[in-house]
Amino acid sequence: TAFTVEWSKVILQDKQDAGPFTFQATLHKNGNIVFVYAVMPLLVEDIEDKAHPVKVGLSDAYIMDRTVF
């Protein structure tokens, strides 16, 4: 038994001409997580990361951006 999520034809905002990414994450019954990148139009090191960190795999993506008065 497994649960799979697919991201299909994802475009990078700052590299829209590079082509779409397609990838899946699968959570298996035993807790293993498998990432499959079907289409990688760019190398990971060629993705700009000044505005956001580039991650391949599992990471916490929770961001809170607010002004406290």
C-alpha positions as CSV (number, residue, x, y, z in Angstrom):
1,T,0.0,0.0,0.0
2,A,1.3,3.5,-0.9
3,F,0.2,7.0,-1.4
4,T,1.6,8.9,-4.4
5,V,1.3,12.6,-5.2
6,E,2.4,13.9,-8.7
7,W,3.3,17.4,-9.7
8,S,2.9,17.7,-13.4
9,K,4.3,20.4,-15.7
10,V,5.5,22.7,-12.9
11,I,7.1,25.9,-14.3
12,L,9.7,27.9,-12.4
13,Q,8.6,31.5,-12.1
14,D,12.0,32.9,-13.0
15,K,12.8,30.4,-15.8
16,Q,9.5,29.9,-17.6
17,D,11.3,29.2,-20.9
18,A,13.2,26.2,-19.3
19,G,10.3,23.8,-19.6
20,P,8.2,22.0,-17.1
21,F,9.2,19.7,-14.3
22,T,7.2,16.6,-13.5
23,F,7.9,14.6,-10.3
24,Q,6.2,12.3,-7.7
25,A,6.5,11.6,-4.0
26,T,5.4,8.3,-2.7
27,L,4.8,7.4,0.9
28,H,5.0,3.7,1.4
29,K,3.3,1.7,4.2
30,N,6.6,1.1,6.0
31,G,7.3,4.9,6.1
32,N,9.7,5.1,3.3
33,I,9.4,8.1,1.0
34,V,10.5,7.8,-2.6
35,F,11.0,10.8,-4.9
36,V,10.9,10.3,-8.7
37,Y,11.8,13.1,-11.0
38,A,10.5,12.2,-14.4
39,V,11.3,15.4,-16.2
40,M,14.2,17.7,-15.1
41,P,14.7,20.5,-17.7
42,L,17.5,22.1,-15.6
43,L,20.2,20.8,-13.4
44,V,19.4,21.6,-9.7
45,E,22.5,23.7,-9.4
46,D,21.3,25.9,-12.4
47,I,18.1,26.9,-10.5
48,E,18.4,30.4,-8.9
49,D,18.2,30.2,-5.1
50,K,18.7,33.9,-4.0
51,A,14.9,34.4,-3.3
52,H,14.3,30.9,-2.0
53,P,16.3,27.8,-1.1
54,V,16.4,25.0,-3.7
55,K,15.5,21.6,-2.2
56,V,15.4,18.2,-3.8
57,G,13.7,15.7,-1.5
58,L,11.9,16.4,1.7
59,S,12.0,19.7,3.6
60,D,9.8,21.8,5.7
61,A,8.4,24.5,3.5
62,Y,6.4,26.4,6.1
63,I,7.1,30.2,5.9
64,M,5.5,33.0,7.9
65,D,6.2,36.5,6.6
66,R,4.5,39.2,8.6
67,T,5.1,42.5,10.3
68,V,4.6,42.7,14.1
69,F,3.6,46.2,15.4
